[in-house]
Amino acid sequence: MTTVFMGDGDWRLSDMANGMERSRILTIAASVREMIAQGKQVAPFTVGDFSPEQFEVPSELLTGIVNAVSDGETNYPPAAGLPELRESLSDWMKHKYNLDVGTNGIIVGSGARPVLYSSFRLFLEPGDGLAHGVPAWNNHYYVHLNDAVDIPIPGTLESRFLPTADAIEKRIKEIRILILNSPLNPTGTCFTREELSSICQVILNENKIREADGKKPVMLVYDQVYSTMTADHIEHVHPVQVCPEVFEYTITLDAISKSLTGTGLRLGWMAIPAALAPPVIALIGHMGAWPARPIQKAAASLYSKPEILEKYFDELDQKISVRMSLLQERLSNLTEYGVSIVQPEGGIYLTARFNLFEILGVKTNEEIRQWLLQSAGVAIVPFQAFGLEEETGWFRISIGAVSVSDISAAMDRLESALKTAFAHERNA
Ligand SMILES: Cc1ncc(COP(=O)(O)O)c(C=O)c1O
């Protein structure tokens, strides 16, 4: 038998495997780690991770994990999650977001990713439309994994880079899943009640038509892994809070990765109308993607104590706010050097534009990224990693792995590098 292989990659692999992209953010982060290991002065504003020296997970969670291990909690957990964890998460979602899926509508996974992947597998057939905002985190990888049709809905500076109801409505006929994320990674901006309510209305209107035609509905996947992290005077809004009728079409994703800064502890969950849960439980079970039993035990106890959680969230918001304010203040002083920012509203990200194309004589964000890294030791991620094609100078800055003094030192280096670049240009 002869094997014909036309594309790049390895002929032994499937087309899906050959077409699989590595995470651009993790590739950038790996090269930054290498520079730091070589002793270079670099502020790692790249990954959406937390340095445990800067951001500690709640001590109750750690004690709970250690106790669970000591108590011999080392066997398989049930595929949907421990019943006590599902119950405390269900109560939490109801108390916090007015979302009542009951215990049977909560399914846990090892982080938000397995439940995110599962939510796509639940509804998408090959060729179905998967719509997402641009910029946004990682959706293009999931389009590929599901053989879906990519429906990018570009945000604009005016919409704070969030997809709008009008833009979604233009593509609604093609959409089977719409994924929204608020606070948004990479921009740190949040939907208002009005914005989210208009989007829900577009979905409901379309679903009425589809129901009459016997067609499958538009499903809304709402990724709110940064929901507990909002700036002062900004509220996080869940779709059912502004539009209760959208409940039956909504899948909510959440996790402790960001909210409790426990990215490595791997606990996420899906809240879904209970009737849709059985295939998700089976899928998580087939993948073996359930969280380890000790973290489930510890989280079950913590999520049954909202007062401890709220205190932790307040303290965390303070730590985030100190870093964001400093970054904002320092970057706002650099407008004469082509730097501008979007007001951060939530999450751990700040969006900044480095419009240095002319001054550096370059054409791409990647060249600006390299210049910022080499000349100022500022490591950031271009919007290209979030699906944006245009070379517009927009970048994501993450504060999860930096101290306040790291930010000060990085901003000093940046200011000095920009002054030098502009002085050369003026003298040329
Ligand atoms: C918007 C968003 N959703 C989901 C995830 C995945 O979270 P987890 O680490 O729990 O899989 C991330 C991680 O960066 C994210 O930014």
The ligand as an SDF file (V2000), in Angstrom:
LIG
                    3D

 16 16  0  0  0  0  0  0  0  0999 V2000
  -10.9700   33.0900   29.3690 C   0  0  0  0  0  0  0  0  0  0  0  0
  -10.3540   31.8250   29.8500 C   0  0  0  0  0  0  0  0  0  0  0  0
  -11.0980   30.7200   29.8960 N   0  0  0  0  0  0  0  0  0  0  0  0
  -10.5820   29.5380   30.3060 C   0  0  0  0  0  0  0  0  0  0  0  0
   -9.2610   29.4330   30.6980 C   0  0  0  0  0  0  0  0  0  0  0  0
   -8.7240   28.1050   31.1030 C   0  0  0  0  0  0  0  0  0  0  0  0
   -8.6530   27.9580   32.4880 O   0  0  0  0  0  0  0  0  0  0  0  0
   -8.0750   26.6530   33.1780 P   0  0  0  0  0  0  0  0  0  0  0  0
   -6.6550   26.9240   33.4960 O   0  0  0  0  0  0  0  0  0  0  0  0
   -8.9120   26.4850   34.4050 O   0  0  0  0  0  0  0  0  0  0  0  0
   -8.2040   25.5050   32.2480 O   0  0  0  0  0  0  0  0  0  0  0  0
   -8.4450   30.5720   30.6420 C   0  0  0  0  0  0  0  0  0  0  0  0
   -7.0210   30.4690   30.9830 C   0  0  0  0  0  0  0  0  0  0  0  0
   -6.2240   31.3550   30.7860 O   0  0  0  0  0  0  0  0  0  0  0  0
   -9.0050   31.8010   30.2150 C   0  0  0  0  0  0  0  0  0  0  0  0
   -8.2920   32.9160   30.1590 O   0  0  0  0  0  0  0  0  0  0  0  0
  1  2  1  0
  2  3  1  0
  2 15  2  0
  3  4  2  0
  4  5  1  0
  5  6  1  0
  5 12  2  0
  6  7  1  0
  7  8  1  0
  8  9  2  0
  8 10  1  0
  8 11  1  0
 12 13  1  0
 12 15  1  0
 13 14  2  0
 15 16  1  0
M  END
$$$$
